[in-house]
Amino acid sequence: MSTISLCIIVKNEEIHIARCLNSVAELVDEIIIVDTGSTDRTIEIVSNYTRKVYSYPWKDDFADARNYSFSHASMDYCMWMDADDILEEAEKDKFLQLKYSISPDTDMVMMKYNTSFDEAGKPSFSYFRERWIRNSGEYRWIGAVHEVIPPKGKILYSDIAISHKKMTAGEPDRNLKIYQKMIVTGKPLDARQQYYYGRELYYHKQYEEAASVLEQFLLSADGWVENKIEACSVCADCYYRMGREQDALTTLLRSMSFDLPRAELCCEIGKYFLEHGNFHNAIYWYETALNTPKNDHPGGFVLPDCYDYVPFLQLCVCYDRLGDCQKAKEYNERAGNCKPYSEAYLYNKRYFESL
């Protein structure tokens, strides 16, 4: 059996932290808490779970803080979580099974990270993250924001999922300010940081600047292919919001210069043609989305609904607009098989029943 040090950095997390620790404390062998300046009851609460609570002077650098937390770990693997993450009850048996059965030469375990959920609480946005990392100086966090440990060694992909369930708003400007501080102080942004900087600008509705930063990233020879594909999606939405719809379509199609089509991008292209009344082209792209295999393992962002529910629902709309009521109804039923609780499916069902 392998042993695990759970390492968490916190600041003013009195609302979240007990829920997080309650979900996983009995499964790990050590809990390391690094506090970056809490003024609420966070330290009091975490002290009920561990004596290994350390203070860390915040430096606008998440990687440095996480490396500091790992430096206090003494078990075989370091596991990180955020204070607003939880391990759901359904995942605990799998977690323990992996802990008891993992091959000792495994260097890194990638686990699913569910960060958005639909109206029934099912994951609607997920991706793989490094979650257990061999406790060794070889593995270091990099990146002041959106920090990561570059994968290497023997890597195991697990379907165990950590769920991100924030109950309060965070600091919306924090990440953007860190990037802007880096730029002002002359610290160059590498390709990955440039991608995430563009996304932060997009979240702050600075669409023109975001598109400019993301275009530079897309032209760069560096950068991970999954980030390139996602950058096409974000950049296209910037163009949409600036009224440059043709540029948006061109950017979505550009994503296929980096790799095979992703269902997420196919659905966005289908939406473009649907909104422009070109239903046959829209049908082509939604059908392509349905025929695109979902592969979580490269680590890119995955919207599971784009591989079945969304194209089924949109094909229903396309065929209804073309006057093929029977085919439209069939696709709506297929969408309902995916999500029988969906308001869109139920609305369409009532519509067809009224005809």
ZIKA-V121946 format. One record per pair of residues at least 6 apart in sequence whose C-alpha atoms are under 6 Angstrom apart, sorted by the first residue. I is the first residue (numbers start at 1). J is the second residue. Records with the same first field share a line. If there is no record, write none. Layout:
BEGIN
I: J + J
END
This chain:
BEGIN
1: 100
2: 99
3: 29 + 75 + 76
4: 28 + 29 + 75 + 76 + 77 + 78
5: 29 + 30 + 31 + 73 + 75 + 78 + 79
6: 31 + 32 + 79 + 80
7: 32 + 69 + 79 + 80
8: 33 + 80 + 81 + 82
9: 33 + 34 + 35
10: 35
11: 35 + 36 + 37 + 38
12: 38 + 40 + 42
13: 42
14: 41 + 42
16: 83 + 84
17: 83
20: 83 + 85 + 86
23: 86 + 87
32: 52
33: 53
34: 53 + 54 + 55 + 69
35: 55 + 56
36: 56 + 57 + 58
61: 144
62: 144 + 145
63: 141 + 142 + 143 + 144 + 147
76: 135
77: 132 + 133 + 134 + 135
78: 132 + 133 + 135
79: 131 + 132
84: 165 + 166
85: 163 + 164 + 165
86: 162 + 163
87: 162
106: 154
107: 134 + 153 + 154 + 155
108: 132 + 133 + 155
109: 130 + 131 + 132 + 155 + 156 + 157
110: 128 + 129 + 130 + 131 + 157
111: 128 + 129 + 131 + 158 + 160 + 161
112: 127 + 128 + 161
113: 126 + 127 + 128 + 161 + 162 + 163
114: 123 + 126 + 163
115: 125 + 126 + 164
116: 123 + 124 + 125
117: 123 + 124
118: 124
124: 303 + 304
125: 302 + 303
126: 302
127: 299 + 300 + 301 + 302
128: 299
140: 149
141: 148 + 149
142: 148
176: 200
191: 222 + 223
198: 210 + 213 + 214
201: 210
202: 210
207: 238
211: 235
226: 300
229: 255
232: 251 + 252 + 255
236: 248 + 251
239: 248
240: 248
263: 289 + 292 + 306 + 307
264: 306
266: 285 + 289
267: 286
270: 282 + 285 + 286
273: 282
274: 282
279: 318
286: 311
289: 307
290: 307 + 308
309: 335 + 338
312: 331 + 335
313: 332 + 335
316: 328 + 331 + 332
319: 328
320: 328
336: 345
END
